[in-house]
Amino acid sequence: MEHEVFVPVPADRLQQVLSDPEQVAGAVPGLQRDADESASPLSGRLKVRVGGHTITYRGAARVASRGDGSFAIEGEGVEVRGGGSVKLSLVVRLDPAEDGEGTQVVFSGTGAGEGRVAESSPQAVEGAVRRLLERFAEGLGRGAEEPEPEAEPVVVEPVEDVSVFETDVPPSSFDEAEEEILVPPAEAAHARRTMIGRSAEEVDHAPPRGRYAPAPAAESMSTSATLRWAAPAAAVVLASAIVVGRALRRRR
């Protein structure tokens, strides 16, 4: 049979992938590689769906480069559950596309099988092989894609750890107003000093003011106080008049 698959990758990169057994093994769909590190990279288990059946084969394959730029793949396997077996011989040719932006991967070869695969129709077997080759070609293309350039690490400048107590705080607009209010005039300052100079006892015994202030004294008290001062004065005037009268009588 012969089958062609277009891969949007240059032929030279596909050749590099086919020359590396590790990358070829990564392109085989459904391959479960053996855990033994000494085993061939293309050895392990491979599940194949043929018609309505899924068959698992255990086997190995080999890839070799040919002188004309193509590659030869030889493989065989046996059923994990059953006595059937398969053999496959393929030639992979890489034909660059005319526009140079892709490659036509051409598969040609032969295959033979017995057991469960032989129970399926030839059309089912051919369809299964074509699907396997298409997925294999897509895997080769993914392996041949150029890796994206790594992003350059972002260098973050170190930030100085500045304490809020070391930061210059701009003066508040309320400071000036507060200073104007807190600076009293000369009279207020004098009154403030006078109030501060008073003792605590004077403040405690100061008469109450307002509605609790004592009622003013009666006028009789004021009159008696005036008379208390006027009586001695009148006595002095009277005594002076007597003395003057006696002096006048002696002169006569």
BAMAR-211341 format. One record per residue (C-alpha): z, y, x; residue number from 1. Coordinates in Angstrom, 1 decimal. Example, Ala and Ser with C-alpha at 12.3 -4.5 7.8 and 13.67 -1.06 7.14 Angstrom:
% BAMAR-211341
<pt <7.8, -4.5, 12.3>, 1>
<pt <7.1, -1.1, 13.7>, 2>
***
This chain:
% BAMAR-211341
<pt <0.0, 0.0, 0.0>, 1>
<pt <-0.3, 3.6, 1.0>, 2>
<pt <1.7, 6.6, -0.2>, 3>
<pt <1.7, 10.4, 0.7>, 4>
<pt <4.5, 12.9, 0.3>, 5>
<pt <4.3, 16.6, 1.1>, 6>
<pt <7.2, 18.0, 3.1>, 7>
<pt <7.5, 21.9, 3.6>, 8>
<pt <8.5, 21.4, 7.2>, 9>
<pt <6.3, 21.7, 10.4>, 10>
<pt <5.2, 18.3, 11.8>, 11>
<pt <6.8, 18.9, 15.2>, 12>
<pt <10.3, 19.1, 13.7>, 13>
<pt <9.6, 16.0, 11.6>, 14>
<pt <8.7, 14.2, 14.9>, 15>
<pt <12.0, 15.2, 16.4>, 16>
<pt <13.8, 13.7, 13.4>, 17>
<pt <11.9, 10.4, 13.5>, 18>
<pt <12.6, 10.1, 17.2>, 19>
<pt <16.4, 10.1, 16.5>, 20>
<pt <17.7, 6.8, 14.9>, 21>
<pt <20.8, 8.7, 13.7>, 22>
<pt <18.8, 11.2, 11.8>, 23>
<pt <16.5, 8.5, 10.4>, 24>
<pt <19.5, 6.6, 9.1>, 25>
<pt <20.8, 9.8, 7.4>, 26>
<pt <17.4, 10.1, 5.6>, 27>
<pt <17.4, 6.6, 4.1>, 28>
<pt <18.7, 7.0, 0.5>, 29>
<pt <21.6, 4.8, -0.5>, 30>
<pt <22.2, 3.4, 3.0>, 31>
<pt <25.8, 2.3, 3.7>, 32>
<pt <26.0, 2.0, 7.4>, 33>
<pt <28.1, -0.7, 9.1>, 34>
<pt <31.5, 0.4, 10.4>, 35>
<pt <30.9, -1.3, 13.7>, 36>
<pt <30.0, 1.5, 16.2>, 37>
<pt <28.1, -1.0, 18.4>, 38>
<pt <25.7, -1.9, 15.6>, 39>
<pt <22.3, -0.2, 15.2>, 40>
<pt <22.4, 3.1, 13.2>, 41>
<pt <19.9, 1.6, 10.8>, 42>
<pt <22.0, -1.4, 9.9>, 43>
<pt <24.1, -1.9, 6.8>, 44>
<pt <23.7, -2.2, 3.1>, 45>
<pt <20.9, -0.8, 0.9>, 46>
<pt <20.8, -0.7, -2.9>, 47>
<pt <17.4, -0.8, -4.5>, 48>
<pt <16.7, -0.5, -8.2>, 49>
<pt <13.7, -2.6, -9.4>, 50>
<pt <12.9, -2.5, -13.0>, 51>
<pt <16.2, -2.9, -14.9>, 52>
<pt <18.0, -4.6, -11.9>, 53>
<pt <19.9, -3.2, -8.9>, 54>
<pt <19.7, -5.4, -5.9>, 55>
<pt <21.9, -4.9, -2.8>, 56>
<pt <20.5, -6.0, 0.6>, 57>
<pt <22.2, -6.4, 3.9>, 58>
<pt <20.0, -5.9, 6.9>, 59>
<pt <18.6, -3.7, 9.7>, 60>
<pt <15.6, -1.7, 10.6>, 61>
<pt <14.0, -0.3, 13.8>, 62>
<pt <11.9, 2.8, 14.4>, 63>
<pt <9.4, 3.1, 17.3>, 64>
<pt <7.1, 5.9, 18.3>, 65>
<pt <3.4, 5.0, 18.7>, 66>
<pt <1.0, 6.6, 21.2>, 67>
<pt <-1.0, 8.5, 18.5>, 68>
<pt <2.0, 10.5, 17.3>, 69>
<pt <2.8, 8.1, 14.4>, 70>
<pt <5.9, 6.0, 14.0>, 71>
<pt <6.4, 2.3, 13.2>, 72>
<pt <9.3, 1.1, 11.0>, 73>
<pt <10.2, -2.6, 10.8>, 74>
<pt <13.0, -3.9, 8.6>, 75>
<pt <14.3, -7.0, 6.9>, 76>
<pt <17.3, -7.8, 4.7>, 77>
<pt <18.9, -10.5, 2.6>, 78>
<pt <20.5, -10.3, -0.8>, 79>
<pt <24.3, -9.8, -0.8>, 80>
<pt <24.6, -11.9, -4.0>, 81>
<pt <21.8, -14.5, -4.0>, 82>
<pt <19.4, -16.2, -1.6>, 83>
<pt <16.5, -13.8, -1.7>, 84>
<pt <15.2, -11.7, 1.1>, 85>
<pt <12.6, -8.9, 1.9>, 86>
<pt <10.6, -7.8, 4.9>, 87>
<pt <8.9, -4.4, 5.4>, 88>
<pt <6.4, -3.1, 7.9>, 89>
<pt <5.5, 0.6, 7.7>, 90>
<pt <3.5, 3.1, 9.7>, 91>
<pt <4.5, 6.8, 9.3>, 92>
<pt <1.8, 9.4, 10.1>, 93>
<pt <2.4, 13.2, 10.1>, 94>
<pt <-0.6, 15.3, 9.1>, 95>
<pt <0.0, 19.1, 9.4>, 96>
<pt <-1.0, 21.1, 6.4>, 97>
<pt <-4.0, 23.5, 6.8>, 98>
<pt <-1.8, 26.6, 6.3>, 99>
<pt <0.6, 25.3, 8.9>, 100>
<pt <3.6, 25.7, 6.6>, 101>
<pt <4.2, 22.0, 5.8>, 102>
<pt <3.4, 18.4, 6.7>, 103>
<pt <1.7, 15.6, 4.7>, 104>
<pt <3.8, 12.4, 5.5>, 105>
<pt <1.5, 9.4, 5.0>, 106>
<pt <3.1, 5.9, 4.6>, 107>
<pt <1.0, 2.8, 5.0>, 108>
<pt <2.1, -0.8, 5.4>, 109>
<pt <2.9, -4.1, 3.8>, 110>
<pt <5.9, -5.9, 2.3>, 111>
<pt <7.0, -9.3, 1.1>, 112>
<pt <10.0, -10.5, -0.9>, 113>
<pt <11.5, -13.5, -2.6>, 114>
<pt <14.4, -14.0, -4.9>, 115>
<pt <15.3, -11.5, -7.5>, 116>
<pt <12.7, -9.0, -6.5>, 117>
<pt <10.0, -11.6, -7.0>, 118>
<pt <11.1, -12.0, -10.6>, 119>
<pt <10.0, -8.4, -11.4>, 120>
<pt <6.5, -7.3, -12.1>, 121>
<pt <4.2, -6.0, -9.3>, 122>
<pt <4.2, -2.6, -11.0>, 123>
<pt <8.0, -2.4, -11.1>, 124>
<pt <8.2, -3.4, -7.4>, 125>
<pt <5.5, -0.8, -6.4>, 126>
<pt <7.3, 1.9, -8.4>, 127>
<pt <10.6, 1.2, -6.7>, 128>
<pt <9.0, 1.3, -3.2>, 129>
<pt <7.3, 4.6, -4.0>, 130>
<pt <10.5, 6.2, -5.2>, 131>
<pt <12.2, 5.0, -2.1>, 132>
<pt <9.6, 6.4, 0.2>, 133>
<pt <9.6, 9.8, -1.6>, 134>
<pt <13.3, 10.1, -1.2>, 135>
<pt <13.1, 9.0, 2.4>, 136>
<pt <10.5, 11.8, 3.1>, 137>
<pt <12.7, 14.4, 1.4>, 138>
<pt <15.6, 13.2, 3.6>, 139>
<pt <13.5, 13.7, 6.7>, 140>
<pt <12.6, 17.2, 5.6>, 141>
<pt <16.3, 18.1, 5.1>, 142>
<pt <17.1, 16.8, 8.5>, 143>
<pt <14.3, 18.9, 10.1>, 144>
<pt <15.2, 22.2, 8.4>, 145>
<pt <16.4, 24.8, 10.8>, 146>
<pt <20.1, 25.5, 10.5>, 147>
<pt <21.1, 28.9, 9.3>, 148>
<pt <22.4, 31.2, 12.0>, 149>
<pt <26.1, 31.4, 12.1>, 150>
<pt <27.5, 34.6, 10.9>, 151>
<pt <29.1, 36.7, 13.6>, 152>
<pt <32.9, 36.8, 13.4>, 153>
<pt <34.2, 40.1, 11.9>, 154>
<pt <36.4, 41.8, 14.4>, 155>
<pt <39.2, 43.6, 12.6>, 156>
<pt <40.7, 46.5, 14.5>, 157>
<pt <44.5, 46.2, 14.8>, 158>
<pt <46.4, 48.5, 12.6>, 159>
<pt <49.3, 50.3, 14.0>, 160>
<pt <52.6, 49.6, 12.2>, 161>
<pt <53.7, 53.1, 11.3>, 162>
<pt <57.0, 53.5, 9.6>, 163>
<pt <57.2, 55.8, 6.6>, 164>
<pt <60.1, 57.5, 8.3>, 165>
<pt <57.8, 58.5, 11.2>, 166>
<pt <55.1, 59.9, 9.0>, 167>
<pt <54.9, 63.7, 8.6>, 168>
<pt <55.7, 64.6, 5.0>, 169>
<pt <54.0, 67.8, 3.9>, 170>
<pt <56.5, 70.4, 2.5>, 171>
<pt <56.9, 70.4, -1.2>, 172>
<pt <55.9, 73.4, -3.3>, 173>
<pt <59.4, 73.3, -4.8>, 174>
<pt <61.1, 73.9, -1.5>, 175>
<pt <60.3, 77.6, -1.4>, 176>
<pt <61.4, 78.2, -5.0>, 177>
<pt <64.6, 76.3, -4.3>, 178>
<pt <65.3, 78.5, -1.3>, 179>
<pt <64.8, 81.6, -3.4>, 180>
<pt <67.2, 80.4, -6.0>, 181>
<pt <69.8, 79.2, -3.5>, 182>
<pt <69.9, 82.5, -1.6>, 183>
<pt <72.1, 84.9, -3.7>, 184>
<pt <72.1, 88.7, -3.5>, 185>
<pt <74.9, 90.6, -1.7>, 186>
<pt <77.0, 91.1, -4.9>, 187>
<pt <76.7, 87.4, -5.8>, 188>
<pt <77.7, 86.4, -2.3>, 189>
<pt <80.8, 88.7, -2.4>, 190>
<pt <81.8, 87.3, -5.8>, 191>
<pt <81.3, 83.8, -4.5>, 192>
<pt <83.5, 84.5, -1.5>, 193>
<pt <86.1, 86.0, -3.7>, 194>
<pt <86.1, 83.0, -6.0>, 195>
<pt <86.2, 80.6, -3.1>, 196>
<pt <89.2, 82.6, -1.5>, 197>
<pt <91.3, 82.1, -4.6>, 198>
<pt <93.9, 79.4, -4.3>, 199>
<pt <93.8, 76.3, -6.5>, 200>
<pt <97.2, 77.4, -8.0>, 201>
<pt <95.7, 80.7, -9.1>, 202>
<pt <92.8, 79.0, -10.7>, 203>
<pt <95.0, 76.5, -12.5>, 204>
<pt <97.3, 79.3, -13.9>, 205>
<pt <94.5, 81.7, -14.8>, 206>
<pt <94.7, 82.7, -18.5>, 207>
<pt <92.3, 81.0, -20.7>, 208>
<pt <89.3, 82.9, -22.1>, 209>
<pt <87.2, 82.8, -25.2>, 210>
<pt <88.6, 81.4, -28.5>, 211>
<pt <91.7, 80.1, -26.7>, 212>
<pt <92.7, 83.5, -25.1>, 213>
<pt <96.1, 84.9, -26.2>, 214>
<pt <96.2, 87.7, -28.8>, 215>
<pt <96.5, 91.3, -27.3>, 216>
<pt <100.0, 92.9, -27.3>, 217>
<pt <101.1, 95.2, -30.2>, 218>
<pt <100.8, 99.0, -29.9>, 219>
<pt <104.6, 99.4, -30.2>, 220>
<pt <105.0, 97.7, -26.9>, 221>
<pt <102.6, 100.2, -25.4>, 222>
<pt <104.5, 103.2, -27.0>, 223>
<pt <107.9, 102.0, -25.8>, 224>
<pt <106.5, 101.6, -22.3>, 225>
<pt <105.2, 105.2, -22.4>, 226>
<pt <108.5, 106.5, -23.7>, 227>
<pt <110.3, 104.5, -20.9>, 228>
<pt <108.4, 106.6, -18.4>, 229>
<pt <108.5, 109.9, -20.3>, 230>
<pt <112.4, 110.1, -20.7>, 231>
<pt <113.2, 110.4, -17.1>, 232>
<pt <110.5, 113.0, -16.6>, 233>
<pt <112.0, 115.1, -19.5>, 234>
<pt <115.5, 114.9, -18.1>, 235>
<pt <114.2, 116.2, -14.7>, 236>
<pt <112.5, 119.1, -16.5>, 237>
<pt <115.7, 119.9, -18.5>, 238>
<pt <117.9, 119.9, -15.4>, 239>
<pt <115.5, 122.2, -13.6>, 240>
<pt <115.6, 124.6, -16.5>, 241>
<pt <119.5, 124.7, -16.4>, 242>
<pt <119.5, 125.3, -12.7>, 243>
<pt <117.0, 128.2, -13.0>, 244>
<pt <119.1, 129.7, -15.9>, 245>
<pt <122.3, 129.7, -13.9>, 246>
<pt <120.6, 131.4, -11.0>, 247>
<pt <119.2, 134.2, -13.2>, 248>
<pt <122.7, 134.9, -14.7>, 249>
<pt <124.3, 135.2, -11.2>, 250>
<pt <121.8, 137.8, -10.2>, 251>
<pt <122.7, 139.9, -13.2>, 252>
***
